[in-house]
Amino acid sequence: GDVVLHVGAEEHDDFEREGNDLVCKRNITLAQALLGFKTTVTHLDGREIEIERDEVTKPGQDHEVPGMGMPIHGKPGEFGKLVVRLNIVFPERIAVDEERTRDLRRADERAKKRKKAGW
């Protein structure tokens, strides 16, 4: 007789598969979105993948790491992307102190320079 195998995929708490890409979601603060940040994502295999952004992150923006996704069927050694979906958590209100005000003004100046330079 024939051997019949039933294969299913198990849900994961942190990751979803989208084709060859491996997707996870991370919350970042408004300050991190404006000023940049560095964090790590623990991959399915336990590796720590460093995520670093030094530019403004817009709502709904993804950060992609090529070659850190799922294996591509029929292409040994090739992998999709790790996609980190960034969700900006906006504060209920902004506490106005000198240091934060200075940081926000610097970020605004950088944005104006980038826009002027055509970025």
Z-matrix of the N, CA and C atoms (Angstrom, degrees):
N
C 1 1.410
C 2 1.530 1 112.09
N 3 1.279 2 112.08 1 171.82
C 4 1.460 3 121.47 2 179.84
C 5 1.520 4 110.86 3 -83.75
N 6 1.304 5 114.38 4 148.42
C 7 1.459 6 120.21 5 173.54
C 8 1.525 7 107.01 6 -99.12
N 9 1.333 8 116.95 7 125.49
C 10 1.459 9 121.25 8 -178.84
C 11 1.526 10 108.11 9 -113.42
N 12 1.320 11 115.49 10 124.26
C 13 1.460 12 120.68 11 178.35
C 14 1.520 13 108.70 12 -110.77
N 15 1.309 14 115.51 13 136.22
C 16 1.461 15 121.51 14 173.81
C 17 1.518 16 107.26 15 -111.68
N 18 1.328 17 115.66 16 119.89
C 19 1.455 18 120.68 17 -177.32
C 20 1.522 19 107.96 18 -114.91
N 21 1.318 20 115.57 19 133.80
C 22 1.460 21 120.26 20 178.37
C 23 1.516 22 109.94 21 -129.78
N 24 1.305 23 114.51 22 158.71
C 25 1.464 24 120.02 23 177.54
C 26 1.511 25 108.59 24 -102.90
N 27 1.308 26 115.11 25 135.29
C 28 1.458 27 120.46 26 -179.95
C 29 1.524 28 109.82 27 -94.65
N 30 1.323 29 116.24 28 139.48
C 31 1.466 30 121.31 29 177.62
C 32 1.532 31 109.62 30 -64.94
N 33 1.334 32 115.89 31 147.28
C 34 1.463 33 121.63 32 176.06
C 35 1.515 34 108.17 33 -119.03
N 36 1.328 35 116.88 34 145.04
C 37 1.461 36 120.93 35 -177.54
C 38 1.529 37 112.99 36 -66.03
N 39 1.342 38 117.45 37 -34.36
C 40 1.462 39 120.64 38 -172.44
C 41 1.525 40 114.77 39 -109.58
N 42 1.314 41 118.52 40 -22.45
C 43 1.458 42 120.87 41 -171.94
C 44 1.523 43 112.22 42 -123.84
N 45 1.336 44 114.11 43 150.54
C 46 1.461 45 122.59 44 170.83
C 47 1.519 46 106.95 45 -130.23
N 48 1.301 47 115.05 46 152.53
C 49 1.460 48 119.37 47 176.61
C 50 1.520 49 108.79 48 -101.76
N 51 1.326 50 116.38 49 132.12
C 52 1.461 51 122.66 50 173.22
C 53 1.517 52 106.85 51 -126.66
N 54 1.319 53 116.05 52 94.38
C 55 1.470 54 120.49 53 -174.68
C 56 1.516 55 109.08 54 64.41
N 57 1.332 56 116.82 55 -121.58
C 58 1.463 57 121.00 56 178.64
C 59 1.525 58 112.53 57 -91.91
N 60 1.325 59 116.17 58 -2.65
C 61 1.463 60 120.35 59 -177.21
C 62 1.524 61 111.13 60 -93.56
N 63 1.310 62 114.88 61 147.32
C 64 1.449 63 123.06 62 176.75
C 65 1.523 64 106.30 63 -109.34
N 66 1.336 65 117.43 64 122.55
C 67 1.458 66 122.09 65 -171.65
C 68 1.525 67 110.44 66 -116.20
N 69 1.340 68 115.77 67 133.40
C 70 1.461 69 121.06 68 172.20
C 71 1.524 70 107.78 69 -133.57
N 72 1.312 71 115.95 70 160.45
C 73 1.458 72 121.19 71 -178.68
C 74 1.520 73 109.25 72 -116.19
N 75 1.334 74 115.35 73 140.82
C 76 1.466 75 121.13 74 178.00
C 77 1.516 76 109.03 75 -137.69
N 78 1.321 77 116.14 76 138.64
C 79 1.455 78 122.10 77 172.71
C 80 1.519 79 108.84 78 -88.38
N 81 1.330 80 115.85 79 140.56
C 82 1.459 81 121.16 80 172.47
C 83 1.526 82 107.76 81 -131.25
N 84 1.311 83 115.87 82 156.24
C 85 1.459 84 120.53 83 179.40
C 86 1.522 85 109.86 84 -80.78
N 87 1.310 86 116.11 85 165.03
C 88 1.462 87 120.88 86 176.60
C 89 1.529 88 110.06 87 -60.85
N 90 1.329 89 116.96 88 -40.67
C 91 1.470 90 120.32 89 178.29
C 92 1.528 91 110.37 90 -60.79
N 93 1.324 92 117.76 91 -42.94
C 94 1.460 93 120.60 92 178.06
C 95 1.526 94 110.75 93 -64.16
N 96 1.325 95 116.91 94 -38.62
C 97 1.464 96 120.70 95 179.45
C 98 1.525 97 110.93 96 -63.66
N 99 1.321 98 116.56 97 -36.94
C 100 1.461 99 120.32 98 -177.78
C 101 1.521 100 113.36 99 -83.29
N 102 1.331 101 116.59 100 -36.96
C 103 1.466 102 120.87 101 -170.35
C 104 1.524 103 114.21 102 -105.23
N 105 1.328 104 117.34 103 -9.94
C 106 1.459 105 120.63 104 -175.84
C 107 1.517 106 110.82 105 94.98
N 108 1.323 107 115.86 106 167.82
C 109 1.460 108 120.52 107 -177.78
C 110 1.525 109 110.02 108 -164.66
N 111 1.313 110 114.96 109 168.53
C 112 1.458 111 123.29 110 175.03
C 113 1.521 112 106.91 111 -135.64
N 114 1.326 113 116.67 112 132.02
C 115 1.461 114 121.26 113 178.26
C 116 1.527 115 107.95 114 -150.87
N 117 1.303 116 116.50 115 175.15
C 118 1.462 117 120.50 116 176.74
C 119 1.522 118 110.11 117 -124.88
N 120 1.318 119 114.58 118 151.03
C 121 1.459 120 122.40 119 174.56
C 122 1.519 121 106.14 120 -120.29
N 123 1.327 122 116.44 121 127.95
C 124 1.462 123 120.02 122 176.56
C 125 1.527 124 107.84 123 -83.98
N 126 1.333 125 115.69 124 114.18
C 127 1.462 126 123.35 125 -177.81
C 128 1.522 127 109.64 126 -68.34
N 129 1.327 128 116.83 127 165.36
C 130 1.463 129 121.71 128 178.04
C 131 1.527 130 112.86 129 -55.61
N 132 1.338 131 115.94 130 -33.03
C 133 1.466 132 119.82 131 -178.11
C 134 1.531 133 112.58 132 -88.84
N 135 1.346 134 117.45 133 5.68
C 136 1.468 135 120.85 134 176.69
C 137 1.517 136 114.74 135 95.76
N 138 1.342 137 117.64 136 -12.02
C 139 1.467 138 119.89 137 178.42
C 140 1.522 139 110.30 138 -66.31
N 141 1.329 140 115.58 139 146.61
C 142 1.459 141 121.13 140 175.53
C 143 1.530 142 107.58 141 -94.84
N 144 1.320 143 116.86 142 118.29
C 145 1.459 144 122.42 143 -179.72
C 146 1.526 145 107.37 144 -103.17
N 147 1.330 146 116.53 145 120.56
C 148 1.464 147 120.59 146 -178.77
C 149 1.520 148 110.29 147 -82.39
N 150 1.319 149 114.72 148 130.10
C 151 1.465 150 122.09 149 177.25
C 152 1.520 151 106.69 150 -113.14
N 153 1.327 152 116.46 151 122.99
C 154 1.461 153 120.29 152 179.83
C 155 1.517 154 109.20 153 -133.33
N 156 1.317 155 115.60 154 129.67
C 157 1.463 156 121.33 155 176.32
C 158 1.515 157 108.07 156 -127.61
N 159 1.327 158 115.69 157 130.32
C 160 1.462 159 119.48 158 178.74
C 161 1.524 160 110.50 159 -121.20
N 162 1.322 161 114.43 160 25.35
C 163 1.454 162 120.26 161 177.79
C 164 1.523 163 108.60 162 -133.75
N 165 1.305 164 116.74 163 169.72
C 166 1.456 165 121.41 164 -179.66
C 167 1.522 166 109.18 165 -66.50
N 168 1.320 167 116.39 166 133.68
C 169 1.456 168 122.79 167 175.99
C 170 1.521 169 107.86 168 -102.02
N 171 1.313 170 116.24 169 126.14
C 172 1.462 171 121.43 170 -178.79
C 173 1.532 172 109.77 171 -93.57
N 174 1.335 173 117.12 172 154.23
C 175 1.472 174 119.56 173 177.51
C 176 1.524 175 111.08 174 -54.77
N 177 1.329 176 115.51 175 134.78
C 178 1.456 177 121.41 176 179.15
C 179 1.511 178 115.38 177 81.33
N 180 1.327 179 117.47 178 2.96
C 181 1.463 180 121.10 179 -177.60
C 182 1.521 181 110.56 180 -79.57
N 183 1.327 182 115.59 181 144.14
C 184 1.460 183 122.40 182 176.33
C 185 1.520 184 109.54 183 -105.56
N 186 1.330 185 115.43 184 153.59
C 187 1.462 186 121.54 185 171.42
C 188 1.528 187 105.64 186 -114.74
N 189 1.328 188 117.70 187 124.29
C 190 1.459 189 121.92 188 -175.08
C 191 1.522 190 111.34 189 -110.91
N 192 1.335 191 114.53 190 137.75
C 193 1.461 192 121.27 191 175.97
C 194 1.534 193 107.09 192 -120.14
N 195 1.343 194 117.35 193 103.36
C 196 1.467 195 120.59 194 -178.23
C 197 1.527 196 111.86 195 -60.54
N 198 1.341 197 115.22 196 144.57
C 199 1.461 198 120.80 197 174.35
C 200 1.513 199 115.38 198 77.68
N 201 1.322 200 118.66 199 5.59
C 202 1.470 201 121.32 200 -178.85
C 203 1.530 202 112.57 201 -112.68
N 204 1.355 203 116.08 202 13.51
C 205 1.454 204 120.16 203 179.35
C 206 1.520 205 111.80 204 -92.77
N 207 1.313 206 115.58 205 -145.65
C 208 1.460 207 121.67 206 -177.63
C 209 1.531 208 110.34 207 -87.96
N 210 1.338 209 116.86 208 155.18
C 211 1.470 210 119.69 209 177.54
C 212 1.534 211 110.19 210 -60.96
N 213 1.322 212 116.40 211 141.96
C 214 1.462 213 121.65 212 178.85
C 215 1.523 214 108.19 213 -90.76
N 216 1.330 215 115.77 214 119.70
C 217 1.463 216 121.99 215 -177.53
C 218 1.531 217 110.92 216 -57.72
N 219 1.317 218 115.89 217 129.63
C 220 1.453 219 121.50 218 177.41
C 221 1.516 220 114.34 219 82.77
N 222 1.337 221 117.34 220 0.97
C 223 1.466 222 120.98 221 179.42
C 224 1.528 223 108.61 222 -130.42
N 225 1.322 224 116.06 223 81.92
C 226 1.471 225 119.67 224 -177.23
C 227 1.532 226 111.97 225 -54.81
N 228 1.315 227 115.49 226 134.82
C 229 1.456 228 120.61 227 177.30
C 230 1.521 229 114.37 228 83.72
N 231 1.334 230 117.96 229 -2.15
C 232 1.462 231 120.57 230 179.01
C 233 1.526 232 109.72 231 -106.81
N 234 1.329 233 114.17 232 141.47
C 235 1.459 234 120.27 233 -176.74
C 236 1.522 235 109.83 234 -134.23
N 237 1.325 236 115.24 235 154.14
C 238 1.456 237 121.40 236 174.55
C 239 1.523 238 110.24 237 -74.63
N 240 1.327 239 115.96 238 -162.35
C 241 1.469 240 121.54 239 -177.03
C 242 1.527 241 110.47 240 -100.51
N 243 1.314 242 114.66 241 153.00
C 244 1.459 243 121.64 242 164.04
C 245 1.522 244 104.39 243 -90.08
N 246 1.318 245 117.08 244 121.41
C 247 1.458 246 122.13 245 -179.04
C 248 1.526 247 107.79 246 -111.90
N 249 1.330 248 115.35 247 118.85
C 250 1.454 249 120.28 248 177.93
C 251 1.529 250 106.72 249 -102.44
N 252 1.340 251 115.94 250 110.89
C 253 1.471 252 121.63 251 178.54
C 254 1.519 253 107.44 252 -82.11
N 255 1.313 254 115.19 253 117.33
C 256 1.459 255 120.83 254 -174.73
C 257 1.528 256 110.49 255 -97.56
N 258 1.320 257 115.11 256 122.94
C 259 1.460 258 122.02 257 177.86
C 260 1.523 259 108.02 258 -110.62
N 261 1.322 260 115.62 259 120.25
C 262 1.461 261 120.17 260 -179.70
C 263 1.527 262 108.91 261 -85.11
N 264 1.322 263 115.65 262 121.78
C 265 1.459 264 121.20 263 178.07
C 266 1.525 265 107.24 264 -93.10
N 267 1.328 266 115.57 265 110.43
C 268 1.455 267 120.87 266 -178.71
C 269 1.523 268 110.08 267 -83.30
N 270 1.327 269 116.81 268 139.57
C 271 1.467 270 119.32 269 178.77
C 272 1.531 271 110.66 270 -72.22
N 273 1.323 272 116.07 271 155.97
C 274 1.462 273 120.36 272 175.73
C 275 1.524 274 110.13 273 -66.83
N 276 1.321 275 115.51 274 -35.88
C 277 1.461 276 121.12 275 176.29
C 278 1.523 277 107.10 276 -152.80
N 279 1.311 278 116.18 277 161.70
C 280 1.463 279 120.78 278 -179.91
C 281 1.514 280 108.48 279 -107.11
N 282 1.320 281 114.84 280 122.94
C 283 1.465 282 120.20 281 174.35
C 284 1.531 283 106.66 282 -75.96
N 285 1.292 284 115.98 283 123.66
C 286 1.461 285 119.99 284 -176.28
C 287 1.522 286 109.03 285 -94.82
N 288 1.320 287 115.16 286 104.59
C 289 1.459 288 120.25 287 171.80
C 290 1.528 289 106.73 288 -126.69
N 291 1.290 290 116.17 289 165.63
C 292 1.468 291 120.29 290 -173.46
C 293 1.518 292 113.03 291 -59.37
N 294 1.324 293 116.87 292 -44.87
C 295 1.464 294 119.92 293 -175.74
C 296 1.532 295 111.08 294 -64.05
N 297 1.323 296 117.77 295 -46.39
C 298 1.465 297 120.48 296 -179.71
C 299 1.523 298 111.13 297 -65.88
N 300 1.302 299 115.72 298 -40.82
C 301 1.465 300 119.38 299 178.46
C 302 1.521 301 110.05 300 -60.50
N 303 1.329 302 117.26 301 -42.69
C 304 1.460 303 122.68 302 179.31
C 305 1.535 304 109.82 303 -63.17
N 306 1.334 305 117.35 304 -44.85
C 307 1.465 306 121.08 305 179.36
C 308 1.528 307 111.35 306 -61.47
N 309 1.319 308 116.43 307 -43.65
C 310 1.461 309 119.98 308 -179.95
C 311 1.526 310 111.58 309 -66.25
N 312 1.322 311 116.37 310 -38.80
C 313 1.471 312 119.46 311 178.27
C 314 1.536 313 110.50 312 -65.10
N 315 1.333 314 116.92 313 -40.76
C 316 1.473 315 120.50 314 177.73
C 317 1.528 316 110.62 315 -61.83
N 318 1.327 317 115.65 316 -43.43
C 319 1.466 318 119.50 317 179.37
C 320 1.524 319 110.36 318 -63.25
N 321 1.314 320 116.90 319 -39.90
C 322 1.458 321 121.18 320 178.41
C 323 1.526 322 110.64 321 -63.91
N 324 1.319 323 117.55 322 -41.83
C 325 1.470 324 121.37 323 178.36
C 326 1.526 325 111.00 324 -63.22
N 327 1.349 326 116.56 325 -42.76
C 328 1.471 327 119.94 326 177.83
C 329 1.524 328 110.49 327 -61.02
N 330 1.336 329 116.56 328 -41.78
C 331 1.464 330 120.50 329 179.80
C 332 1.527 331 110.69 330 -63.41
N 333 1.317 332 117.09 331 -41.41
C 334 1.464 333 120.46 332 179.22
C 335 1.527 334 111.02 333 -63.66
N 336 1.349 335 116.52 334 -40.49
C 337 1.465 336 120.38 335 178.92
C 338 1.527 337 110.94 336 -64.79
N 339 1.335 338 116.46 337 -41.69
C 340 1.464 339 120.13 338 179.56
C 341 1.525 340 110.53 339 -64.05
N 342 1.319 341 115.41 340 -42.77
C 343 1.467 342 119.32 341 -179.56
C 344 1.521 343 110.38 342 -63.72
N 345 1.323 344 116.10 343 -41.25
C 346 1.464 345 121.39 344 178.78
C 347 1.528 346 110.87 345 -63.99
N 348 1.350 347 116.52 346 -36.18
C 349 1.459 348 121.40 347 -178.92
C 350 1.531 349 111.95 348 -79.78
N 351 1.340 350 116.72 349 -4.04
C 352 1.463 351 119.62 350 177.66
C 353 1.508 352 114.96 351 88.90
N 354 1.320 353 118.06 352 19.17
C 355 1.472 354 121.16 353 177.75
C 356 1.451 355 107.48 354 -76.89
